[in-house]
Amino acid sequence: MGAKTGQQYIDRLKAAKNHVYVHGERVNDVTTHPNFKNVVRSMAHLYDLQHEQGETMLYTSPTSSDPVGMTFLQPTSIDDLIKRRTAIQAWAKTSGGMLGRSPDYLNAEMMAMGTNNALFAEADPMFAENTKRYYEFARENDISLTHTLIHPQVNRAKAQHEQKDANVALHLVKKTTDGIIVDGIRLLATQGGITDEILVFPSTVKKAGELDDPYSLAFAIPNNTPGLKFLSRESFDPDKSTWDYPLSSRFEEGDAIVSFENVFVPWERVFVCGHSSICNRTFRETNAVVHMSHQVVAKNIVKTEFVLGTALSIMDAIGIDGFQHVQDKGTEMMLVLEAMKSHLYRAEHNAKRDASGTMTPDFEALNAARNWYPRVYPRLTEIIRILGASGLMGIPTEADFSHEEIGPLLERGLQGKHVTGSERVQLFRLAWDLTMSAFGSRQAHYEYYFFGDPIRMGMAYFDTFEKAPYKQYVQDFLKGREATTPTGGDAR
């Protein structure tokens, strides 16, 4: 089949009839339901864009010779990495980076696990073959994926096997000749109801021990599998005009609790079954976390460009761009953007092939970027709020400006330096939706916890950082010995 179109994406969702619930009701068709239809259209546009920009967004499959999505590409050179990143950023630009779980994120994960799969063979060679075949299946059929990693927050002070009700979390019920039976709850599947299949992997932020083997599972199944339900949170899409809600009316992805009620998973769809040690090492030893981080940093550069563009537009619209403190805030945002670009450049140009032959970016650069961005993104949105000030509260709707009596009053009273009242308010509604609406608040929370608790991630970063050369540098200096830089003069 190869790369699908937007209409094919929609047709699949209609035919699948995934088991989705929101606002206390079962959703019959996510493609027409008011809480999902708009983001479905935005997702469909991504798939159409692949065909509109086929030279940069498609490549020839090595197995079928069909045109397939560039975001599935197994890079074998730095040029390949850049080609894949170009496709990633083309998708990100359609939403200003607001679609955090666009398909390329998990396409990168499956590529890494499917090609660098030796780890899975430790339990059984079958599992390595399963990951390889699933990657090829996803690529050849342009499968859209959601995923779930986290156990319910029942009692974070205890391991899963120590919980009062140890069967709440997703766990292995039994093995059969044909597959496994699993049961329990998982958090949190973004785009859970509007994708083809779900990837289940354990979070590795908190390592598991052997007593948690029953919870150590990895597999992929269709989203309409019997017993699988997506329990969606309240939607932040108001189902109103894009003028009034320029972001939340198009890019509200949704997040869902996932319920598995004695769900059958065939063996050919299982990657890990009851092996905590393998699960603990999966993301790092397959380099999946590296390729996922590459996608995230590429996406966040586009997101930062969009936020910066919004800030600069506000400055220009109301004539504050000449003030010293305003320029300083603009500079702060520009420095974030350029630092992120530098991390990405280093990651790509210091890439090396892994054991599978996959060209893998420099994780040191990506790891620094993915640890830093959650700490700085809240500041970017704070700057938008500071610049907009009370103007972010005086934001009438499109209907107000269309009103015969009050429209002219608003046009005159809310005009900017060289923009009309409606033009200025439309910009400020974008800034409000970006930072202060339910959608904007979710974006900030989402970025903060994108890879897990930033404090725990920071601790892991500190523990694994190679500290000895820096301490030795100081000791050599104090003892009068010839000192060398910790990087040995490497200008990376």
N, C-alpha and C positions, 0 to 999 in steps of 0.2 A: 504493500500500500504506500509506504513512504509518508512524507509530511502531509498532514491533513489541513483542510481549510477551516475557516471559522464556522461555516455551516455544518461541516462534518462533526466538529466539536459539539455544536448545539444538538445535532441529530442524535449523537451518542448519548448525551445526557437525557434527552427525551425518552429514548428507548430503554435506558438503564433503569429509570425510576428508582434512583437511590433512596434509601430509607432515611429521610431528612425530616427533622422536627424543629419548629421555631414558633415562639409565642404560643405554646400550648397546642399546636396543631400539626398534623402530618402534611407535608408539602407534596402535592401531587405532581407538580412539574416545576422544577427550579428555573427553567428557562423563561417562564412567564410569571412566576411568583414575584410580588413587588419587592421582596427583600433580597432577591437574588438576580433578577433579570438584567439589571444594569451592569453588574460586574461580569455576568456571563457574556454580555455584548463586548465589554472591554477585553475579556479573555479571547473571545472569538476574533477580535481585531488583531491580537498578537499572531494568531495562526494565519490570518490572511496576509499579514505583513511579511511572513516568511516567503510567500509566493510573489508578493509585490517587489520584494528586494532579494530575489532568489540568488543573485550572484554573491551576496555576502551572507545570506541567512540559510542557505541550503548547501549540501555537499552530496556526493555520490556514495551511497552505501557500499561498504566493502563486501557485503554478502549478497545483496539483492540487486545492486546497481540502480536502485530507485533513489530519487532525491529525498534526503532526510534532513532533519533539523540540525543546523550547525551547533546548537547548544548540546547535542549528544556527542559531538566529535571527541575521539580519543586523540589528543594532540601528541605529535611525535617530534615537534620542533617548536622553537620560540615563535616562529611565524604562525604556526597552528594555534598557539595560545592566544595570540593577538587576534586572529580571525574569530575565534570563539568569543573572545571578550567584546569584539566589535558587534557581534550578534546580540550578546547579552545587553550591551548598552543601547542598542537600537530598540529592543523591547522596553528597557527601563525608561527611555525618553518618552514613550507614549503616555506614561503616568506620572512623570516627574519622580520616578523611583518609589511611588507610593504602593505599588503592587509588590509587597515584600516576598510573596510566595509565588511569583510568576514561575512558569514551568521549568525554566532553565536552572533553578536552584537544585531541584531534585534530579534533573537530567544529569547534572554534574556529579551528584552523589552516586547515581547508578552506573555512570561511566567508570568512575574510579573503582567501585567495588566489583563491577563486572569484569574489568580488565586485570586488576591487581588483586586476584581472588585467592591466592594461596593460603591465606589465614583460615578461610572457611573449611579447607580440606583437613585441618587438624582433627576435626571430629569425624569427618567422612568425606572422601573425594566428591561424593554426590553434591554436597553443599556448594563447593567451588564451581562445579559445573552448572548448578542452579543459578548462581549469581550471574555467570557469563551468559547463559541463555536468556535470563530475564532482561538483562541490559539490552541484548539484541532484539528481544521482543518489544521492549519499550521504544527503542529507537525505530524499528521498522514499522511500528504502528502509531508512532507519535502519541504515546500514552501520557495523559496528564495525571499527575500524582499529587496526593496530599501525603502527610506523614504524621506519625505520633510517636513521641519519645518518653513522655513523663508519666509517672504513677500519680494517682490522686493524692492530694495534700491532706492525708488523714492525720498522720503523726510523723512529722519530719525528724523527730528525735530518734526514731526507730527504723531499722531495716524492714524490708517488706515482710520477711518471714516472722518478724517480731510483732507485727500489727495485731491489734485485738481481733479484727476480722481480716485474716490473711488472704481471703479470697476476693476482697474488693478489687485489688489491682489485677490487671490482665496476667493470666498464668496458664501454664500447661495443665490440662485436665487429664488427657491420656494420649498415648500414641496408638495408631491403628496401622493395619497393613497398607492403607492407602494414604495416610496422612496423620495430622494431629488435630485434636479438639482443644480450643482455647476458650477461656471465659474471663470476664472481668471488665474493668473500666480503664481507659487511658485518657490522658490530657496531652496535648490540645491540638486538634487538627485544623489548621488554617486552610480555607477553601475545601473543607471536608465534603460538602454536598455538591460541589460543582466541578469535580474531577472524576476521572475514570477509575482510578485504583488508589489503594492506600498502602504505603510502606510502613511497616512496624519495625522499629529498632529501639533498643534501650538507650536512654540517656547515659552518657559516660562522664558527665560532670561529677557525679558521685559514683564511685566504683562499687560494684557488687561483689559479694563473696559467694562461696560454694553453696551456702544455705539458701541463697537467693537464685539458685539455678532454675527452679520452676518458672521464674519471672524473666529469665534470660532468653528472649525469643527475638527472632528476626524473620520476617516473611512479607509477602506482598499478595494481596487479593483484590478482586474487583469490589467496588464500593456498593454494589447491589447484592453482595453475598448474603444468603439467608442468615439472620441473627445479628447482622452488623447494622448498627444505628448511629446516626450523627445527630447529636442533641445540641443544636446551635444556640449560641447566646443571642440576646436581643440585637436586632440589626441596627446599625448606625446609618443606614441609607434611608433618608426621609421620603424617598420616592417623589421628589419634587424636581424643579428645573435645575439644569446644570448652571444656570446663571446664579441662582440662589445658593446652590451647594455644588460648586465646581469640582470638588474632589470626592466627597462622600456619596454623591449621586452616581459615580462611575466606578470607584475603586474600593468600595467597602467589601473586603474579602470574606469577612465572617470567620469566626473561630468556633469550633465544636468540641464538646466532650464526645468521646467515642465509646460506645457500648458493644461488647462482644458477648453474645448469649449462646454459649456452646457452639461456636463457629468452627466449621470444618475447613482446614487448610490442607490441600493436597501436597504430598512430599515435594513435588517439582517446584512448588512455590515457597519452600522453607529454606532459609539461609543459615540460621542458627537455631538449635533446639536444646535448651537446657545446659548451656555452657557459659557461665559467667565470665570466665577468663577470656574467651573469644570475644564476647560482647564488649568487655572492657577495652579491648585493643582494636576493635573494628575500625572506628573512624580514623585513628591515627595510622595504623599499620597498612591500611588500604590506601592511605592518602586521600580518602574521601573528604576529610575536614579541610584539607588544603584546597582542593578544587571547589568545595562549597564556599570557602572563605574568599577565593578568587572571584566567584560570582558576586558575593555580597559586597566586597570592596568596590568592584566595578559598578554595581548598582548604587552604592552609597555615594560614589562620586557624582553620578547623575542627580541623585537626590539633593546633594549639597549644592550643585549648580542651580537646581530649581529653587531651593530656599534662598540662596544668594540673589538670584534673579528677582524673586519676590521682594526682598529687602531693598534692592537697588531701585526697583520700580516704585516702591512706597516713598523712598527718599526723593525721587524725581517728581512724583505726583504732587507732593505737598511742599516742595521747595525747602527740604531740610538737609540736602546733600552738601551744603557749604559749612555746616556746623562741625566744629572740631570733634565733639563727642560722638556725633553720628558717623563721621568718617572713620573714627577709631573702631567703632563697632563693625563697620563694613570691612575694615582691614582684618579684624578678628575672624570674620567669616571667610575672607579670601585666603587667609593663612591655613585654615582648616582644609579648604579645597585643595590648595597646592600641596599640603602635607600628604593628603590622601592620594593624590596623583603620584607623588614621589614614592610612597609605599608600593603602589601598584607597579610602577616602572621597575623598581628594584626586584619585586617579586617575579615579574615576567622575564627580565633580562638576566637574572641569576638562576633561572630554571634549570633543572637537571632531569634526566630520564630516571624513572624508578625501575624496579625489577621487571615490570611488565612492558617496559619500553615507552611508558606514558611520560611525556614531558610535564614535569610537575613544578609549579612555581616555588620560589623560595618562601618557606613557611615563616621564617623569622619576620620578614616584612609584613606578611599578611596577618600573623598573629598579633603583632604590635597594633596594626590598624584595627583589627576586630576587637581588641581590648580597649582601644582608645575611643572609637566612635560612639559607643553607648554612653561614655562619660561626657562627650562634647555635644552630642545632638540636642540634649535639653537646652544647652546654652544657645544654640542656633535658633531654636524656636522662641526662647526668651527674648532674644534681640528683636525678632519680628514683633513681638508684643510690645516691647519698649518703643520701637519706632512708630508703630501704629497708634499707641496711646489710646485716648478716648475715642479716636476714630474707629476703633475696632468694635465699639459698642453702638455707634451711630450708623447702622448698616441696614437701611430699608430694603425691601424685596423688589424684585422685578415688577411685581404687580403694583407696588406703590408708585414706581416711576411711570407706569402706564396709565395711572389714574388721571382723568381729565382735570380734576381740581387740584390735587396735591402734587402731581407729577412735576409741573413747572416750578413749584416752590422748592422741591427737592433738587431739581437740576440746578437752580440758582444757588441754593444754600449750601450744597455739598460739592460744588465744583472744586477743582484743584488748581495747581499752578498753571497748567496748560491742558487740562483734561476736563471733560464735562462732569456733572454730578454723577450721572449713571456710570460713566467710565471709572471714576474714582471709587465709587462704592463697589462696583464689580471686582476691582482689584482688592479692596479691603475685605470683601466677603471671601475671596480666595485666601487671604492671609488669616482670616478668622477660622476658616475650615481647615487650614493647615496646622493651626496651633491651639485653638480654643474650643472647637466643636468636639462632640464625642469622638468623631473620626480622628481629629487632630490629636486629642489626648491619647487615644489608642495607639496612634503612630509613635508617639513619644515613649509610651510604655513598652510597645513592641520592640523598638530599637534598643531600649535599655536592657531588655531580657532576651535579645535575639539568640544568643548562644548560651544563655543560662545566667545565673546570678553573677553580675560583674565582680562582686567581691570574691566569690569563690574562683572565678576565672582569673582574677588578678593574683590570687594566692598561687594558683597553678602556674601562672606565667612567672611569678617570682621564683618559685621552687625549681623550675626547669631552665631558667635563664643561666647562661654560663658566666658565673661571677668571678671565677678564679683569675682570669687574665687581668681584670680590672684591679683586683686587690694586689696582684703581683706587680702591676705597673706602679702603684703607689709605693710598695716596699722597695722596689728597685730605685725609685727616685729618692727615697729617704736615705738609702744606703749608698748613694752616690754611684750606683751602677748605671750603665747605659740603658736608658729606658726605651722600650718600644711600645707603640700603640697596641691596645688589645686586639685590634683587627690585623696587626702586622702590616699596616699601611694600605690595607684593602679599602678602596674608596667607595665601597658599596653604601 
